[in-house]
Amino acid sequence: MTASSSNRSPHSKSRSTQDIGILAEAIVAQWLIGQGWQILQRRWHCRWGELDLIAQIESSRLQPTQAALAFVEVKARSSGNWDNGGLLAITPQKQAKLWQAAQFFLADRPHLADLPCRFDVALVKCQRSSGSPDIPTISIQSGQISVPVELGKRVPIEGYRLTLQHYIPAAFD
């Protein structure tokens, strides 16, 4: 599924929360790839919910405090939100659901079950783009973008400016 404007009604003025989530996940995935991670799954579903991104890094690239498998929860928020950029939305109940979903994921993949795992959180700031012609807009295809993503740097993508504000490794071990 792509997050293109053709998925919306021609009368719709803004993207759905789900579409913005897809854009946010795409920039976080691109950032992770730039950090040496491989994206194994995006938006993996089970009865306990959804795991936004599941990433793996080769053991040869590990530092002592890193894990080999990361379950990444992505939160996209606009300025002035109520929940500290999405961080407060990751309640103990949400953490328990993510943990259960991760267990289901690993149960179906015994070759990954013995890897050290962690739960990371990515906080993405989202602003509607002013449409200025001097700011090129990146298009997203098949959930991927083609530009490097840097922490704290805006990415103009499909009518929005997204910024990976914070990446928190092992956010709730």
C-alpha positions in Angstrom: 0.0 0.0 0.0 1.3 3.4 -0.9 0.5 6.6 0.9 -0.4 8.5 -2.2 -2.9 11.2 -2.6 -4.8 9.0 -5.1 -6.0 7.0 -2.0 -8.0 10.0 -0.8 -11.2 11.6 -2.1 -10.4 14.5 -4.4 -12.4 16.7 -1.9 -10.3 15.6 1.1 -8.0 18.4 2.3 -5.8 16.5 4.7 -4.4 13.0 5.1 -5.8 10.6 7.6 -4.0 9.8 10.8 -3.1 6.4 9.3 -1.6 8.0 6.2 0.6 10.3 8.3 1.6 7.3 10.4 2.8 5.6 7.2 4.8 8.7 6.3 6.3 8.8 9.8 7.2 5.1 9.7 8.8 5.6 6.3 11.2 8.2 7.6 12.0 6.2 10.7 12.7 3.1 8.6 15.0 5.1 6.3 16.8 6.5 9.3 17.3 3.0 10.8 18.6 1.8 7.4 21.1 4.6 7.5 22.2 3.4 10.9 22.9 -0.1 9.6 19.6 -1.8 10.5 17.6 -4.0 8.1 13.8 -3.6 8.2 12.2 -7.0 8.6 8.6 -6.0 8.8 6.4 -2.9 8.7 3.0 -2.7 10.3 3.0 -6.3 11.4 -0.5 -7.3 12.8 -1.7 -9.9 15.3 -4.6 -10.1 17.7 -2.7 -8.0 20.3 -2.2 -5.1 17.9 0.4 -3.8 15.5 4.2 -3.6 15.6 5.1 -0.5 13.5 8.6 -1.5 12.6 10.7 -4.6 13.3 14.4 -4.1 12.6 17.5 -6.3 12.8 21.2 -5.4 12.9 24.0 -7.8 12.2 25.9 -8.8 15.3 29.2 -7.5 13.8 27.7 -4.0 14.0 26.6 -4.2 17.6 27.9 -2.1 20.4 27.6 -3.5 23.9 24.4 -1.6 24.7 22.6 -2.4 21.5 20.3 -5.3 20.7 20.1 -7.4 17.6 16.3 -7.0 17.1 14.3 -3.9 17.7 10.5 -3.5 17.8 10.0 0.1 17.1 6.9 2.1 18.1 6.5 5.2 15.9 4.5 8.2 17.2 3.8 11.1 14.9 2.4 14.3 16.4 1.9 17.9 15.4 3.2 20.8 17.5 1.4 21.6 20.7 0.2 18.1 21.3 -1.1 16.9 24.7 1.1 13.9 25.1 4.8 15.1 24.9 5.3 14.2 21.3 3.6 10.8 21.7 5.7 9.6 24.5 2.8 9.7 27.1 0.7 7.6 24.8 2.9 4.6 25.5 1.2 3.6 28.7 2.0 0.4 30.6 -1.1 -1.1 28.9 0.3 -0.2 25.5 3.7 -1.6 26.4 2.1 -4.9 27.5 0.3 -5.2 24.1 3.5 -4.5 22.3 5.3 -7.1 24.4 2.6 -9.7 23.6 2.6 -8.8 19.9 6.4 -9.3 19.9 6.1 -12.7 21.5 3.6 -13.7 18.8 6.0 -12.4 16.1 8.9 -14.4 17.5 6.9 -17.5 18.0 6.4 -17.7 14.3 10.1 -17.1 13.6 12.1 -19.4 15.7 15.3 -18.4 13.9 14.9 -14.9 15.5 13.6 -16.0 18.9 17.1 -16.3 20.5 18.3 -12.9 19.4 18.5 -10.1 22.1 15.5 -7.9 21.7 14.5 -4.4 22.7 11.6 -2.0 22.3 12.5 1.4 20.8 10.3 4.5 20.5 10.6 7.0 17.6 8.9 10.4 18.0 8.2 12.3 14.8 7.0 15.9 14.5 4.6 16.5 11.7 3.7 19.8 10.1 1.6 20.6 7.1 3.9 22.1 4.4 3.3 25.6 3.3 3.6 24.4 -0.3 6.5 26.8 -0.9 8.0 26.1 -4.4 11.5 26.4 -3.2 11.1 23.3 -0.9 11.2 20.1 -3.0 8.7 17.5 -1.9 9.7 13.9 -1.7 7.3 11.2 -2.9 6.8 7.9 -1.1 6.6 4.7 -3.1 5.8 1.3 -1.5 6.4 2.8 2.0 10.0 3.8 1.1 11.7 7.2 0.6 14.9 7.7 -1.3 16.6 10.4 0.7 18.8 10.1 3.8 17.1 11.0 7.1 18.9 12.8 9.9 17.8 13.1 13.5 16.3 16.6 14.0 16.3 17.5 10.3 13.0 18.1 8.4 12.0 15.9 5.5 9.5 17.5 3.1 7.3 14.6 2.0 3.9 14.7 0.2 2.7 18.0 1.6 4.1 17.6 5.1 7.4 18.3 6.9 8.3 15.4 9.1 11.1 15.5 11.6 12.5 12.6 13.5 12.7 14.5 16.8 13.8 11.7 19.2 14.8 8.0 18.9 14.8 6.2 22.2 16.6 2.8 22.2 15.4 0.3 24.8 12.6 2.7 25.8 10.8 0.3 28.1 12.9 -2.7 29.0 
